[in-house]
């Protein structure tokens, strides 16, 4: 008997675990074949399972217990109340099959006291004063990118957003020009996305073409990032960028990061700091093109507040509609669609048994569309954020940057960047979908347009001021 999508809890089975899908199979090869199918359209699978099993379900991979969770009460336990009992598991920390192959022991892939130390060292780089200082850089690079756009031209918006956010993060992180490294970083991101899914199911010693590409991508990232670090070590100067903060920060014992530690944090920020923002903007353009009434309200606000001039940091407080467009995009199409935690000890979460080693996959995509917590859950409706009852919403029903002690350290940077880029571009252009081209989301580590985002530019008729004016 199937449950309605809004069912919170299903009756446990005799062993105490809730029901769940059994399609995975029992052997390594069966698991591999299933996940090759799964990752062709994971959103379809998980949406179907939630409709069948409710918002907490259980499944086995080999002899390991797994949960999928889209319930804010359970997520609050995982992220906050029992956060010390749940850590980043092998999918993040393994240097053979996890994200640590690329990111090393960065904030995303480390645990315990080491993670706490690194978090304290990195935190000053994301102080509001530092982050706000990057606002003009973000706008200036966007205006430079728009110089190559033309009315009526067709282009891959995904490509444009990736290159734009990459150049911005390279300037703010390394005070460097990333134009010569764009292609290498793009290839590395693509490999990271693929390698952390189906390839990680096979034993690490099985040689595959993807693993060879992983090795090459990692070498390319190391060459780029260590080059920046070595140059900075030679000069020893503080250029006011994030790399300077990483290299000059000291812990309570007066010790600084080693080159390896700085490399791991820099790679983490370099990869995560451009790809997630680019995809947030991708989905914003895609949604706005399908909702002209929302686009019209956005344009009216931008024209009224900015009058054709480039936005500045202080303008953001006067652009509330642009802000809720980004908020609603992050709700409906979260760039990070799922994250996981692994039980470090035997425990119980709201009646659900989670033996040591159990992985709980937090389904942010499903959480943000949960009918028990959201009106019109599958609609793109920015005005929901102006409704009076939004203040009483469950605090763990909206988690575009995760939550608890491990909330994304760069969330304020990402929100500011997304708002400034949206305002700068939407002032000047409407982005139109091309007839007959279907845009499908791919959900691997992040959620992105599977085959790019081809759109047609439509220039808006206004007189614009340049930044220098």
C-alpha positions as CSV (number, residue, x, y, z in Angstrom):
1,X,0.0,0.0,0.0
2,X,1.5,3.3,-1.1
3,X,1.7,6.4,1.2
4,X,0.7,9.9,0.1
5,X,3.7,12.2,-0.6
6,X,3.1,14.2,2.7
7,X,3.3,11.2,5.0
8,X,5.9,11.9,7.7
9,X,6.5,8.5,9.2
10,X,5.7,5.0,8.0
11,X,5.1,2.1,10.4
12,X,8.5,0.4,11.1
13,X,9.1,-3.2,10.0
14,X,9.6,-6.0,12.6
15,X,13.3,-5.1,12.8
16,X,12.6,-1.5,13.6
17,X,13.7,-0.1,10.2
18,X,11.2,1.7,8.0
19,X,10.3,0.2,4.6
20,X,12.1,1.2,1.5
21,X,13.1,0.2,-2.0
22,X,14.8,-3.1,-2.8
23,X,16.0,-2.4,-6.4
24,X,19.6,-2.1,-5.5
25,X,20.4,-5.9,-5.6
26,X,22.7,-7.7,-3.3
27,X,26.1,-8.1,-5.0
28,X,28.7,-5.5,-6.1
29,X,27.9,-6.0,-9.8
30,X,24.1,-5.7,-9.2
31,X,24.7,-2.5,-7.2
32,X,26.9,-1.1,-10.0
33,X,24.3,-1.8,-12.7
34,X,21.5,-0.3,-10.6
35,X,23.4,2.9,-9.9
36,X,24.3,3.3,-13.6
37,X,20.5,3.4,-14.1
38,X,19.8,5.5,-11.1
39,X,22.2,8.3,-12.0
40,X,20.6,8.7,-15.4
41,X,17.6,10.3,-13.5
42,X,18.0,10.1,-9.7
43,X,15.3,12.8,-9.2
44,X,12.7,10.6,-10.7
45,X,13.7,7.6,-8.5
46,X,13.8,9.6,-5.2
47,X,10.5,11.4,-5.9
48,X,8.8,8.1,-6.7
49,X,10.2,6.5,-3.5
50,X,9.0,9.4,-1.3
51,X,5.5,9.1,-2.8
52,X,5.6,5.4,-1.9
53,X,7.4,5.3,1.4
54,X,7.0,8.8,2.9
55,X,9.8,11.1,3.9
56,X,12.1,8.6,5.7
57,X,12.9,5.3,4.1
58,X,15.5,2.6,4.6
59,X,17.5,0.5,2.1
60,X,20.6,-1.7,2.1
61,X,23.7,-1.4,0.0
62,X,25.5,-4.7,0.6
63,X,25.5,-5.1,4.4
64,X,25.4,-1.3,5.1
65,X,22.2,0.4,6.4
66,X,21.1,3.5,4.5
67,X,18.3,6.0,5.0
68,X,16.9,8.7,2.7
69,X,15.5,11.6,4.7
70,X,13.3,14.5,3.7
71,X,11.8,15.2,7.1
72,X,13.0,18.4,8.9
73,X,12.6,16.9,12.4
74,X,14.9,14.0,11.6
75,X,17.3,16.4,9.7
76,X,17.5,18.6,12.8
77,X,18.6,15.6,14.8
78,X,21.3,14.7,12.3
79,X,22.6,18.3,11.8
80,X,22.2,19.7,15.3
81,X,21.0,17.7,18.3
82,X,23.1,14.6,17.4
83,X,25.6,16.2,15.2
84,X,28.5,14.8,17.2
85,X,27.3,11.3,16.5
86,X,27.1,11.9,12.7
87,X,30.2,12.6,10.6
88,X,31.2,12.9,7.0
89,X,31.5,9.3,5.7
90,X,33.6,7.6,3.1
91,X,31.8,9.3,0.2
92,X,33.5,12.4,1.4
93,X,36.6,11.3,3.3
94,X,38.0,8.4,1.3
95,X,41.1,9.3,-0.6
96,X,40.5,6.3,-2.9
97,X,36.8,6.6,-3.8
98,X,35.5,9.8,-2.1
99,X,35.6,13.6,-2.7
100,X,38.9,13.6,-0.7
101,X,40.6,12.4,-3.9
102,X,40.2,15.9,-5.2
103,X,39.7,18.1,-2.2
104,X,42.0,16.4,0.3
105,X,41.3,17.2,3.9
106,X,39.3,20.4,3.3
107,X,36.3,21.6,5.2
108,X,33.9,19.5,3.1
109,X,35.9,16.3,3.6
110,X,37.3,16.3,7.2
111,X,35.9,15.5,10.6
112,X,36.6,16.0,14.3
113,X,39.3,18.3,15.8
114,X,41.0,18.8,12.5
115,X,37.8,20.1,10.9
116,X,37.3,22.4,13.9
117,X,40.8,23.8,13.6
118,X,40.4,24.4,9.8
119,X,37.0,26.0,10.2
120,X,38.5,28.5,12.7
121,X,41.3,29.3,10.4
122,X,39.1,29.7,7.3
123,X,36.3,31.6,9.0
124,X,38.0,35.1,8.9
125,X,38.2,34.8,5.2
126,X,34.4,34.9,5.1
127,X,33.9,37.7,7.5
128,X,31.2,40.1,6.2
129,X,33.7,42.9,5.8
130,X,35.9,40.7,3.6
131,X,33.0,39.3,1.6
132,X,31.4,42.7,1.0
133,X,34.7,44.0,-0.4
134,X,34.3,41.7,-3.4
135,X,31.0,43.1,-4.6
136,X,32.5,45.6,-7.1
137,X,34.7,42.8,-8.5
138,X,31.7,40.6,-9.1
139,X,29.8,43.3,-10.9
140,X,32.9,44.4,-13.0
141,X,33.6,40.9,-14.2
142,X,29.9,40.5,-15.1
143,X,29.9,43.7,-17.1
144,X,33.1,42.5,-18.9
145,X,31.4,39.2,-19.8
146,X,28.3,41.0,-21.2
147,X,30.5,42.9,-23.6
148,X,30.6,39.8,-25.7
149,X,26.8,39.3,-25.7
150,X,24.7,40.5,-28.6
151,X,20.9,40.9,-29.1
152,X,19.4,37.9,-30.8
153,X,22.5,35.7,-30.3
154,X,22.1,32.1,-29.1
155,X,24.5,30.9,-26.5
156,X,25.0,28.2,-23.8
157,X,24.1,30.1,-20.7
158,X,25.6,27.2,-18.6
159,X,28.9,27.8,-20.2
160,X,28.6,31.6,-19.7
161,X,27.7,31.3,-16.0
162,X,30.5,28.8,-15.3
163,X,33.2,30.9,-16.9
164,X,31.9,34.1,-15.2
165,X,31.8,32.6,-11.7
166,X,35.1,30.9,-12.2
167,X,36.8,34.1,-13.1
168,X,35.2,35.8,-10.1
169,X,36.3,33.1,-7.6
170,X,39.8,33.1,-9.0
171,X,40.1,36.8,-8.5
172,X,38.6,36.8,-5.0
173,X,40.4,33.7,-3.9
174,X,43.7,34.0,-5.5
175,X,43.8,37.6,-6.9
176,X,44.5,35.9,-10.2
177,X,43.3,35.8,-13.8
178,X,41.7,32.4,-14.4
179,X,41.3,32.8,-18.2
180,X,44.1,30.5,-19.0
181,X,42.8,27.8,-16.6
182,X,39.1,27.8,-17.4
183,X,39.1,24.7,-19.6
184,X,41.2,22.7,-17.1
185,X,39.0,23.6,-14.2
186,X,35.8,22.8,-16.1
187,X,37.1,19.4,-17.1
188,X,38.1,18.7,-13.5
189,X,34.6,19.7,-12.2
190,X,33.0,17.3,-14.8
191,X,35.3,14.5,-13.6
192,X,34.6,15.2,-9.9
193,X,30.9,15.0,-10.7
194,X,31.1,11.7,-12.5
195,X,33.8,10.0,-10.4
196,X,32.0,10.4,-7.1
197,X,29.0,8.4,-8.2
198,X,28.9,5.1,-10.2
199,X,32.7,4.8,-10.2
200,X,32.9,4.8,-6.4
201,X,30.8,1.7,-6.3
202,X,33.5,-0.4,-7.8
203,X,36.6,-1.3,-5.8
204,X,39.3,1.4,-6.1
205,X,41.8,-1.0,-7.6
206,X,39.7,-1.6,-10.8
207,X,41.3,0.6,-13.5
208,X,38.7,2.5,-15.5
209,X,38.9,5.3,-18.0
210,X,37.1,7.6,-15.5
211,X,39.7,6.9,-12.9
212,X,42.5,7.8,-15.3
213,X,40.7,11.1,-16.0
214,X,40.4,11.6,-12.3
215,X,44.2,11.3,-11.9
216,X,44.8,13.8,-14.7
217,X,42.2,16.2,-13.4
218,X,43.7,16.1,-9.9
219,X,47.2,16.8,-11.3
220,X,45.9,19.7,-13.2
221,X,44.2,21.2,-10.1
222,X,47.4,20.7,-8.1
223,X,49.5,22.5,-10.7
224,X,47.1,25.5,-10.8
225,X,46.6,25.8,-7.0
226,X,50.2,25.1,-5.9
227,X,51.3,27.6,-8.5
228,X,49.2,30.3,-6.7
229,X,50.4,29.1,-3.3
230,X,54.1,29.1,-4.3
231,X,53.9,32.5,-5.8
232,X,52.4,33.9,-2.6
233,X,54.9,32.2,-0.4
234,X,57.7,33.9,-2.3
235,X,56.3,37.4,-1.9
236,X,54.7,36.9,1.5
237,X,52.3,39.7,0.8
238,X,48.7,40.1,1.9
239,X,46.8,41.0,-1.3
240,X,43.4,41.1,0.6
241,X,42.2,37.9,-1.1
242,X,41.1,34.6,0.5
243,X,44.4,32.9,-0.2
244,X,46.2,35.5,1.8
245,X,43.8,34.8,4.7
246,X,44.4,31.1,4.5
247,X,48.2,31.4,4.4
248,X,48.5,34.1,7.2
249,X,45.9,32.7,9.6
250,X,47.2,31.2,12.8
251,X,45.6,28.8,15.3
252,X,45.7,29.1,19.1
253,X,49.2,27.7,19.1
254,X,50.5,30.2,16.6
255,X,50.8,27.6,13.8
256,X,49.8,28.3,10.2
257,X,48.5,26.0,7.5
258,X,51.0,23.9,5.6
259,X,51.1,24.1,1.9
260,X,49.1,20.9,1.7
261,X,46.4,22.2,4.1
262,X,46.2,25.5,2.2
263,X,46.0,23.5,-1.1
264,X,43.1,21.4,0.2
265,X,41.1,24.4,1.4
266,X,41.8,26.4,-1.7
267,X,40.8,23.5,-4.0
268,X,37.6,23.1,-2.0
269,X,36.7,26.8,-2.3
270,X,37.8,26.9,-5.9
271,X,35.6,24.1,-7.0
272,X,32.6,24.7,-4.7
273,X,32.9,28.5,-5.0
274,X,32.0,28.8,-8.6
275,X,30.0,25.7,-9.6
276,X,27.1,26.0,-7.2
277,X,26.6,29.7,-7.8
278,X,26.7,29.2,-11.6
279,X,24.0,26.5,-11.3
280,X,21.8,28.6,-9.1
281,X,21.9,31.3,-11.8
282,X,21.3,28.7,-14.5
283,X,18.1,27.6,-12.9
284,X,17.1,31.2,-12.2
285,X,17.3,32.0,-15.9
286,X,15.5,28.8,-16.8
287,X,12.7,29.5,-14.3
288,X,12.3,33.2,-15.2
289,X,12.0,32.3,-18.9
290,X,9.0,30.1,-18.1
291,X,7.4,32.7,-15.8
292,X,7.2,36.1,-17.6
293,X,5.1,37.5,-14.8
294,X,7.9,37.0,-12.3
295,X,10.5,38.3,-14.8
296,X,8.4,41.5,-15.3
297,X,8.3,42.2,-11.6
298,X,12.1,41.6,-11.3
299,X,12.7,44.0,-14.2
300,X,10.4,46.7,-12.8
301,X,12.3,46.6,-9.5
302,X,15.7,46.7,-11.2
303,X,14.7,49.6,-13.4
304,X,13.2,51.6,-10.5
305,X,16.1,51.1,-8.1
306,X,19.1,51.2,-10.4
307,X,17.9,53.3,-13.3
308,X,20.3,51.7,-15.7
309,X,23.5,51.9,-13.5
310,X,25.4,48.9,-12.3
311,X,24.4,47.6,-8.9
312,X,26.5,48.2,-5.8
313,X,26.5,46.3,-2.5
314,X,24.3,48.9,-0.8
315,X,21.6,48.4,-3.5
316,X,20.9,44.9,-2.4
317,X,18.8,46.0,0.5
318,X,16.6,47.9,-1.9
319,X,16.2,44.9,-4.2
320,X,14.0,42.5,-2.2
321,X,12.3,40.9,-5.2
322,X,15.6,39.9,-6.7
323,X,16.5,38.4,-3.4
324,X,13.3,36.2,-3.2
325,X,13.8,35.2,-6.8
326,X,17.2,33.7,-5.8
327,X,15.6,32.2,-2.6
328,X,12.9,30.5,-4.5
329,X,15.3,29.2,-7.1
330,X,17.4,27.7,-4.3
331,X,14.2,26.1,-3.0
332,X,12.9,24.6,-6.2
333,X,16.2,23.7,-7.8
334,X,18.8,23.5,-5.1
335,X,22.3,23.3,-6.6
336,X,23.3,20.9,-3.8
337,X,20.4,18.5,-4.0
338,X,21.5,16.1,-1.3
339,X,24.1,15.6,1.4
340,X,24.9,12.8,3.7
341,X,26.0,12.0,7.3
342,X,27.3,8.7,8.6
343,X,26.7,7.4,12.2
344,X,29.9,7.3,14.1
345,X,28.3,5.1,16.8
346,X,25.2,3.1,17.3
347,X,22.3,5.5,17.9
348,X,18.6,6.1,17.5
349,X,17.0,9.1,15.7
350,X,13.4,9.7,16.6
351,X,12.8,6.0,16.9
352,X,14.7,5.0,13.8
353,X,17.7,2.6,14.6
354,X,20.9,3.8,13.0
355,X,23.8,1.3,13.8
356,X,27.4,2.6,13.5
357,X,28.2,3.0,9.8
358,X,24.6,3.8,8.7
359,X,24.5,6.6,6.1
360,X,21.6,9.1,6.2
361,X,21.2,10.8,2.8
362,X,19.5,14.1,3.4
363,X,17.3,14.8,0.3
364,X,17.3,18.6,0.1
365,X,15.5,18.5,-3.3
366,X,12.6,16.6,-1.8
367,X,12.6,18.5,1.5
368,X,12.2,21.8,-0.4
369,X,9.1,20.3,-2.2
370,X,7.5,18.6,0.8
371,X,3.8,19.3,0.7
372,X,3.5,19.3,4.5
373,X,5.7,22.4,4.7
374,X,5.3,24.3,1.5
375,X,2.2,25.7,-0.2
376,X,2.2,25.0,-4.0
377,X,5.4,23.0,-3.4
378,X,6.3,22.5,-7.1
379,X,5.4,26.0,-8.3
380,X,8.0,28.7,-8.9
381,X,6.4,31.4,-6.6
382,X,8.8,33.9,-5.2
383,X,5.9,35.7,-3.4
384,X,5.7,32.8,-0.9
385,X,8.7,34.5,0.9
386,X,6.4,37.5,1.6
387,X,3.6,35.5,3.1
388,X,3.1,36.1,6.8
389,X,3.2,32.4,7.7
390,X,6.7,32.0,6.2
391,X,8.1,33.2,9.6
392,X,6.6,30.1,11.3
393,X,8.0,27.6,8.8
394,X,10.1,24.8,10.2
395,X,13.7,26.1,10.4
396,X,15.0,22.8,8.8
397,X,12.5,22.8,5.9
398,X,14.7,25.1,3.9
399,X,18.4,24.1,3.7
400,X,20.1,25.3,0.5
401,X,23.4,25.5,2.4
402,X,22.8,22.5,4.8
403,X,22.7,23.5,8.5
404,X,24.0,23.1,12.0
405,X,27.7,23.5,12.8
406,X,28.6,22.4,9.3
407,X,26.5,25.0,7.4
408,X,28.3,26.1,4.3
409,X,30.9,28.6,5.3
410,X,30.6,30.5,2.0
411,X,26.8,31.0,2.0
412,X,26.9,34.8,2.4
413,X,29.5,35.0,-0.4
414,X,27.2,32.9,-2.7
415,X,24.0,34.8,-1.9
416,X,25.7,38.1,-2.5
417,X,27.2,37.0,-5.8
418,X,24.0,35.4,-7.1
419,X,22.0,38.6,-6.3
420,X,24.6,40.9,-7.9
421,X,25.0,38.8,-11.0
422,X,21.2,38.4,-11.4
423,X,20.7,42.2,-11.1
424,X,23.5,43.1,-13.5
425,X,22.5,40.7,-16.2
426,X,18.7,41.0,-15.9
427,X,18.9,44.8,-16.3
428,X,20.3,44.3,-19.8
429,X,18.9,41.1,-21.1
430,X,16.0,38.7,-21.2
431,X,17.1,35.1,-21.7
432,X,14.7,33.1,-23.8
433,X,14.4,29.4,-24.1
434,X,14.9,28.0,-27.6
435,X,11.9,26.3,-29.1
436,X,12.2,22.6,-29.3
437,X,15.1,22.4,-26.9
438,X,14.3,20.5,-23.7
439,X,16.3,21.3,-20.6
440,X,16.8,18.4,-18.2
441,X,18.4,18.5,-14.8
442,X,21.3,16.1,-14.0
443,X,21.8,15.4,-10.3
444,X,25.2,14.1,-9.4
445,X,27.1,15.9,-6.6
446,X,25.3,19.1,-7.7
447,X,22.2,19.6,-9.9
448,X,23.0,21.2,-13.2
449,X,21.5,21.3,-16.8
450,X,22.4,17.9,-18.3
451,X,23.1,19.1,-21.8
452,X,23.9,22.7,-21.1
453,X,21.4,25.6,-21.2
454,X,21.1,27.0,-24.8
455,X,19.1,30.2,-24.7
456,X,18.6,33.3,-26.9
457,X,19.5,36.8,-25.8
458,X,16.9,39.6,-26.0
459,X,18.4,43.0,-25.2
460,X,16.3,45.3,-23.0
461,X,16.0,48.8,-24.3
462,X,17.5,51.1,-21.7
463,X,20.4,53.5,-21.4
464,X,23.1,51.9,-19.2
465,X,26.0,53.5,-17.3
466,X,29.3,51.8,-17.3
467,X,31.1,51.0,-14.0
468,X,33.7,53.7,-14.8
469,X,31.0,56.3,-15.3
